[in-house]
Amino acid sequence: MTNTPLIKPPLKTAEPAARPAPASVAAGFVRRLASKSYLVLVLIAIVVIGYYISADFLTFRNIENVIAAASIAAVLAVGQFFVVLTGGIDLSVGSTLAMSTVISALTLQAGISTGLSVTITLLCCAAAGLVNGLLIVWLRIPAFIATLATMSAIKGFSYIIQSTSLIQIMDDAFIDTFARASTLGVRNPVLIFIIVAVVAAIVAKFTTFGRSLYAIGGNAEAARLSGLPVGRNLLITYTMSGLLAGLAGLIAAAQLRQGSSLIGTGYELTAIAAVVVGGASLIGGKGDPISAVVGVFVLATITNIMNLVGISSEPQLVITGAVIIIAVFLSTAGGVRRISDFFSTFLRHRSRAAH
């Protein structure tokens, strides 16, 4: 019996993975763009309505005022976005903003230089955000309860250190830096929120930290079991929210030229509303910071139009609430798909009835 040698088949080298065709990449980009285009279309529609309602709406001065005023809420919304992305919420950002105005006003009044005053203010606000993170991560207090408690505590602290009704800010360097001056033809408050939004978009999309926040918001327990440092990332997120609230407070203090514990009232709701209008889910794991900023401008533009028309504050609250409900329905509740399905079904029934 002859032993025939076993002939091994030649090893097949692994073929490199085929790159997606440029057409498919372009199609994917268009689909992602279309999924967010409704928000831009809503903003354009609001601008068109404002143009026809008021002749002053599209004037350079009015547009500049709208953008400068929205810069405060835009910076706040970016910080709030990262918190909401993890499935949390930060109700203390308005109080932190107010504390920022008080601390900056007090330090400037004491003769401290602008740079050191800004540094002290931002460190105090970041510390307030860190306290929120410690309450949530270490003591395991729900984010809503923890930040509701710190909202009250920070506001009380601001009122105590303020000691007077308000503190005037007379420092020209501070006012120029955060309100009056321009860089490359762009007013500094606008430039600040643009930089914040761009950096936030890069962090969310292209860094390990940003991607981990999406994972935490999608399923925190699965993220923890996969080895992600959930606790550490939550601490960083809430600290960052406090820091950005402090930065927004510096802009507000410079624009109003005063510090007061009452300045930040309602800003936390504006930030949350902008994030949700921008398409983020309060459950977590969805959204992007640029859309949150666009959400700020949707709300700010509506408010500006109502002010130009002369609508009083009470009806403004009703109209703004209705806009938020519609935007959330279209963005996070599958509203566009449900409306499309409704019309498709309606036209199908009409077609059958005609036959």
C-alpha positions as CSV (number, residue, x, y, z in Angstrom):
1,M,0.0,0.0,0.0
2,T,1.5,3.2,-1.2
3,N,1.3,6.2,1.0
4,T,0.2,9.2,-1.1
5,P,1.4,12.4,0.4
6,L,-1.3,14.8,1.6
7,I,-1.3,17.8,-0.6
8,K,-2.4,20.8,1.3
9,P,-4.4,23.3,-0.6
10,P,-2.7,26.7,-1.0
11,L,-3.5,29.1,1.7
12,K,-5.8,31.9,0.6
13,T,-4.7,35.3,1.6
14,A,-7.3,37.4,3.1
15,E,-8.6,39.9,0.6
16,P,-8.7,43.4,1.8
17,A,-12.1,44.6,2.7
18,A,-13.7,46.4,-0.2
19,R,-14.0,50.1,0.4
20,P,-17.5,51.4,0.1
21,A,-18.2,53.0,-3.3
22,P,-18.1,56.8,-3.3
23,A,-21.8,56.8,-4.3
24,S,-22.8,54.8,-1.2
25,V,-20.7,57.1,1.0
26,A,-22.4,60.1,-0.5
27,A,-25.8,58.5,-0.2
28,G,-25.2,57.8,3.5
29,F,-24.1,61.4,4.1
30,V,-27.3,62.6,2.3
31,R,-29.4,60.4,4.5
32,R,-27.8,61.7,7.7
33,L,-28.2,65.2,6.5
34,A,-31.8,64.7,5.6
35,S,-32.5,63.3,9.0
36,K,-31.4,66.6,10.5
37,S,-32.6,69.0,7.8
38,Y,-36.0,69.4,9.3
39,L,-34.5,71.6,12.0
40,V,-32.7,73.9,9.5
41,L,-35.9,74.1,7.5
42,V,-37.9,75.0,10.6
43,L,-35.4,77.8,11.3
44,I,-35.6,79.1,7.7
45,A,-39.4,79.0,7.8
46,I,-39.3,81.0,11.1
47,V,-36.9,83.6,9.5
48,V,-39.2,83.9,6.5
49,I,-42.2,84.4,8.7
50,G,-40.3,87.0,10.8
51,Y,-39.4,88.9,7.6
52,Y,-43.0,89.2,6.5
53,I,-44.3,90.0,10.0
54,S,-41.8,92.8,10.9
55,A,-39.7,95.0,8.7
56,D,-37.1,95.3,11.5
57,F,-36.5,91.6,11.8
58,L,-33.8,91.2,9.1
59,T,-32.0,94.4,9.9
60,F,-28.3,93.9,10.7
61,R,-28.7,95.4,14.2
62,N,-31.6,93.0,15.1
63,I,-29.8,89.9,13.8
64,E,-26.6,90.9,15.7
65,N,-28.7,91.4,18.9
66,V,-30.4,88.0,18.5
67,I,-27.1,86.2,17.9
68,A,-25.4,87.9,20.8
69,A,-28.3,87.2,23.2
70,A,-28.5,83.6,22.1
71,S,-24.8,83.1,22.7
72,I,-25.4,82.7,26.4
73,A,-28.1,79.9,25.9
74,A,-25.9,78.3,23.2
75,V,-23.0,77.8,25.5
76,L,-25.3,76.5,28.2
77,A,-27.0,74.1,25.7
78,V,-23.7,72.6,24.7
79,G,-22.9,71.7,28.3
80,Q,-26.5,70.4,28.9
81,F,-26.2,68.3,25.7
82,F,-23.4,66.2,27.0
83,V,-25.3,65.6,30.3
84,V,-28.5,64.6,28.4
85,L,-26.4,62.4,26.1
86,T,-25.5,60.3,29.1
87,G,-29.2,60.0,30.1
88,G,-28.9,62.6,32.9
89,I,-30.1,66.2,33.4
90,D,-28.5,69.2,35.0
91,L,-31.1,71.6,36.6
92,S,-28.4,73.6,38.3
93,V,-26.9,75.4,35.2
94,G,-29.1,78.5,35.7
95,S,-28.0,78.9,39.3
96,T,-24.4,78.2,38.3
97,L,-24.6,80.9,35.7
98,A,-25.9,83.4,38.3
99,M,-23.1,82.4,40.7
100,S,-20.6,83.1,37.9
101,T,-21.9,86.6,37.5
102,V,-21.8,87.3,41.3
103,I,-18.3,85.8,41.7
104,S,-16.8,87.7,38.7
105,A,-18.5,90.9,39.8
106,L,-17.2,90.6,43.4
107,T,-13.6,89.7,42.3
108,L,-13.5,92.6,39.9
109,Q,-14.9,94.9,42.5
110,A,-12.1,93.8,44.8
111,G,-9.5,94.9,42.3
112,I,-8.5,91.5,41.1
113,S,-7.3,91.4,37.5
114,T,-9.6,90.3,34.7
115,G,-7.6,87.1,33.9
116,L,-7.5,86.0,37.6
117,S,-11.2,86.9,38.1
118,V,-12.2,84.8,35.1
119,T,-10.0,81.9,36.3
120,I,-11.5,82.0,39.9
121,T,-15.0,82.1,38.5
122,L,-14.6,79.2,36.1
123,L,-12.9,77.1,38.8
124,C,-15.8,77.7,41.2
125,C,-18.4,76.8,38.6
126,A,-16.5,73.7,37.6
127,A,-16.3,72.7,41.3
128,A,-20.1,73.1,41.4
129,G,-20.5,70.8,38.5
130,L,-18.1,68.3,40.1
131,V,-20.2,68.3,43.2
132,N,-23.2,67.3,41.0
133,G,-21.1,64.4,39.6
134,L,-20.0,63.2,43.0
135,L,-23.6,63.2,44.2
136,I,-24.7,61.1,41.2
137,V,-21.7,58.8,40.9
138,W,-20.7,58.2,44.5
139,L,-23.9,58.7,46.4
140,R,-26.0,57.3,43.5
141,I,-28.6,60.0,43.8
142,P,-30.7,60.4,40.6
143,A,-29.5,63.3,38.5
144,F,-32.8,65.1,38.6
145,I,-32.9,65.1,42.4
146,A,-29.1,65.9,42.8
147,T,-29.1,68.8,40.5
148,L,-32.5,70.1,41.8
149,A,-30.9,70.2,45.3
150,T,-27.7,71.9,44.1
151,M,-29.8,74.4,42.0
152,S,-31.3,75.6,45.3
153,A,-28.0,75.5,47.2
154,I,-26.0,77.4,44.6
155,K,-28.7,80.0,44.3
156,G,-28.7,80.5,48.1
157,F,-24.9,80.7,48.2
158,S,-24.9,83.3,45.4
159,Y,-27.5,85.4,47.3
160,I,-25.4,85.1,50.6
161,I,-22.1,86.3,49.0
162,Q,-23.9,89.0,47.0
163,S,-25.2,90.7,50.1
164,T,-26.7,93.6,48.0
165,S,-29.3,93.7,45.3
166,L,-26.8,93.7,42.5
167,I,-23.1,94.4,41.9
168,Q,-22.1,96.7,39.2
169,I,-19.2,95.7,36.8
170,M,-17.1,98.7,35.7
171,D,-14.0,96.8,34.4
172,D,-13.6,97.8,30.7
173,A,-11.3,94.9,29.9
174,F,-13.8,92.4,31.2
175,I,-16.7,94.0,29.3
176,D,-14.7,94.2,26.1
177,T,-13.6,90.6,26.3
178,F,-17.0,89.0,26.8
179,A,-19.4,91.5,25.3
180,R,-18.2,94.6,23.5
181,A,-15.1,93.8,21.5
182,S,-14.8,91.9,18.2
183,T,-12.2,89.5,16.8
184,L,-11.8,89.2,13.0
185,G,-15.0,91.1,12.6
186,V,-17.0,88.8,14.8
187,R,-18.3,89.9,18.2
188,N,-16.5,88.0,21.0
189,P,-19.7,86.4,22.5
190,V,-20.5,84.9,19.1
191,L,-16.9,83.8,18.6
192,I,-16.9,82.1,22.0
193,F,-20.1,80.0,21.4
194,I,-18.9,79.1,17.9
195,I,-15.6,77.8,19.3
196,V,-17.4,76.0,22.1
197,A,-19.8,74.4,19.6
198,V,-17.1,73.3,17.2
199,V,-14.9,71.8,19.9
200,A,-17.9,70.0,21.4
201,A,-18.8,68.6,18.0
202,I,-15.2,67.3,17.5
203,V,-15.2,65.8,21.0
204,A,-18.6,64.1,20.5
205,K,-17.8,62.7,17.1
206,F,-14.1,61.9,17.0
207,T,-12.8,61.2,20.5
208,T,-13.0,58.1,22.7
209,F,-14.6,60.1,25.5
210,G,-17.3,61.4,23.2
211,R,-18.2,58.0,21.9
212,S,-18.2,56.5,25.4
213,L,-20.9,59.1,26.4
214,Y,-23.1,57.7,23.6
215,A,-22.5,54.2,24.9
216,I,-23.3,55.3,28.5
217,G,-26.5,57.0,27.3
218,G,-27.5,53.9,25.3
219,N,-26.9,51.4,28.2
220,A,-24.9,52.5,31.2
221,E,-24.7,48.9,32.6
222,A,-23.5,47.4,29.3
223,A,-20.9,50.2,29.0
224,R,-19.7,49.5,32.5
225,L,-19.4,45.7,31.8
226,S,-17.5,46.4,28.6
227,G,-14.8,48.2,30.6
228,L,-15.7,51.8,30.0
229,P,-14.9,54.2,33.0
230,V,-18.6,55.2,33.4
231,G,-18.1,56.9,36.8
232,R,-15.1,58.9,35.7
233,N,-16.7,60.0,32.5
234,L,-19.9,61.1,34.3
235,L,-17.8,63.2,36.7
236,I,-16.0,64.9,33.7
237,T,-19.4,65.5,32.0
238,Y,-21.0,67.2,35.0
239,T,-17.8,69.2,35.7
240,M,-17.8,70.3,32.1
241,S,-21.4,71.4,32.3
242,G,-20.6,73.5,35.3
243,L,-17.6,75.0,33.6
244,L,-19.6,76.0,30.5
245,A,-22.4,77.4,32.7
246,G,-19.7,79.6,34.3
247,L,-18.5,80.7,30.9
248,A,-22.1,81.6,29.9
249,G,-22.3,83.5,33.2
250,L,-19.2,85.6,32.2
251,I,-20.9,86.5,29.0
252,A,-24.1,87.4,30.8
253,A,-22.3,89.5,33.4
254,A,-20.4,91.4,30.7
255,Q,-23.5,92.1,28.7
256,L,-25.6,93.2,31.7
257,R,-22.6,94.8,33.4
258,Q,-23.6,93.4,36.8
259,G,-23.7,90.4,38.9
260,S,-26.9,89.1,40.6
261,S,-28.2,85.8,42.0
262,L,-31.4,86.4,40.0
263,I,-29.9,86.6,36.5
264,G,-29.9,82.8,35.7
265,T,-33.6,82.2,36.5
266,G,-35.1,80.0,33.8
267,Y,-31.9,79.4,31.8
268,E,-31.8,75.7,32.8
269,L,-35.2,75.2,31.1
270,T,-34.1,77.1,28.0
271,A,-31.0,74.9,27.7
272,I,-33.0,71.7,28.1
273,A,-35.6,72.8,25.7
274,A,-32.9,73.7,23.1
275,V,-31.3,70.3,23.4
276,V,-34.6,68.5,23.0
277,V,-35.7,70.7,20.1
278,G,-32.3,69.9,18.6
279,G,-33.3,66.2,18.4
280,A,-31.5,64.8,21.5
281,S,-33.3,62.2,23.5
282,L,-33.8,62.7,27.3
283,I,-33.3,59.0,27.6
284,G,-29.8,59.4,26.3
285,G,-27.5,58.1,23.6
286,K,-28.8,60.4,20.8
287,G,-28.1,63.8,19.4
288,D,-25.3,66.2,18.6
289,P,-24.1,69.6,20.0
290,I,-24.5,71.5,16.7
291,S,-28.2,70.6,16.6
292,A,-28.6,71.8,20.2
293,V,-27.2,75.2,19.2
294,V,-29.6,75.3,16.2
295,G,-32.3,74.6,18.7
296,V,-31.2,77.6,20.7
297,F,-31.6,79.8,17.6
298,V,-35.0,78.4,16.8
299,L,-36.2,79.4,20.2
300,A,-34.4,82.7,20.2
301,T,-35.7,83.7,16.8
302,I,-39.3,82.9,17.8
303,T,-38.9,85.0,21.0
304,N,-37.4,87.9,19.0
305,I,-40.3,87.9,16.5
306,M,-42.8,87.9,19.3
307,N,-41.0,90.9,20.9
308,L,-41.0,92.8,17.7
309,V,-44.7,92.2,17.2
310,G,-45.4,93.3,20.7
311,I,-46.7,90.0,22.1
312,S,-46.7,90.1,25.9
313,S,-44.8,87.6,28.0
314,E,-47.7,85.3,29.0
315,P,-48.7,84.4,25.4
316,Q,-45.0,84.0,24.5
317,L,-44.8,81.2,27.0
318,V,-47.8,79.4,25.4
319,I,-46.4,79.8,21.9
320,T,-42.9,78.7,22.9
321,G,-44.3,75.7,24.7
322,A,-46.3,74.7,21.6
323,V,-43.2,75.1,19.4
324,I,-41.2,72.8,21.7
325,I,-43.9,70.2,21.6
326,I,-44.1,70.2,17.8
327,A,-40.3,70.1,17.5
328,V,-40.0,67.2,19.9
329,F,-42.8,65.4,18.1
330,L,-41.0,65.8,14.7
331,S,-37.6,64.9,16.0
332,T,-37.8,62.3,18.7
333,A,-41.3,60.9,18.5
334,G,-41.1,59.8,14.8
335,G,-43.4,62.6,13.8
336,V,-42.2,62.9,10.2
337,R,-42.6,59.2,9.6
338,R,-46.0,59.1,11.3
339,I,-47.3,62.0,9.2
340,S,-45.9,60.5,6.1
341,D,-47.6,57.1,6.9
342,F,-50.9,58.9,7.6
343,F,-50.9,60.7,4.2
344,S,-49.8,57.5,2.4
345,T,-52.7,55.6,4.0
346,F,-55.1,58.4,3.3
347,L,-54.2,58.6,-0.4
348,R,-54.3,54.8,-0.7
349,H,-57.9,54.7,0.7
350,R,-58.9,57.6,-1.6
351,S,-57.4,55.7,-4.6
352,R,-59.4,52.5,-3.7
353,A,-62.6,54.5,-3.2
354,A,-62.2,56.1,-6.6
355,H,-61.9,52.6,-8.2
